[in-house]
């Protein structure tokens, strides 16, 4: 689901050849930049979550390695 939010004008410095080629193909540079920025933010937020939870994840992995999984007795493989 896409959320509509206010747009903010911004100055970007981009490779002139890329901008010219984008215009040739009718590429909406603002939309592409917004999409790329959104994807990068998702990646950065995921990494931040991993960094913030690294100790808990390591502790849980160590506990599981020592104790096993609750479902181990039900595995058929």
Buried (B, 14 or more C-beta within 10 A) or exposed (E): EEEEEEEEEEEEEEEEEEEEEBEEEEEEEEEEEEEEEEEEEEEEEEEEEEEEEEEEEEEEEEEEEEEEEEEEEEEEE
